[in-house]
Each structure stands twice: as C-alpha cells, then as structure tokens.
C-alpha cells in the first residue's frame, strides 16, 4: 500500500526527505486504522482505500476504512 504513495510522490518529483516523512506518517495512519478500526470486528477483516492527489507542491492523502465509526468512550 505504501509503495503506491511513494510511486505517486516520485512521479510528482518530491524530494527523498519529504517522501520518507510522508511514508512514515502514512504508515502510522494505516497502523492506527488497522489496530483500532478493526479491533472490535468479529471477522477482523474489512477494506481500506487510500487516495493520493498531487498538484504542484501539494500532496493530499486520504485513508478511508469501511467499518462502524470509532467511539472513544
């Protein structure tokens, strides 16, 4: 999943330091989704979609999980 983001950033000519930082942040986001969004799921399965949009020096990443909403209480 993360290779997709790296490829998109390479295509948009982001520098290696930026790519590394974004890759780390994206990995943390995915770990959080997997650890918490599916923690109460009986099947422990589901789907996650990752969207990446680049426009000049702007990068937008959306991580979407298809589970019931997180309730922190």
Helices and strands as residue ranges (DSSP letters): H 2-11, H 16-32, I 33-37, E 48-55, E 58-65
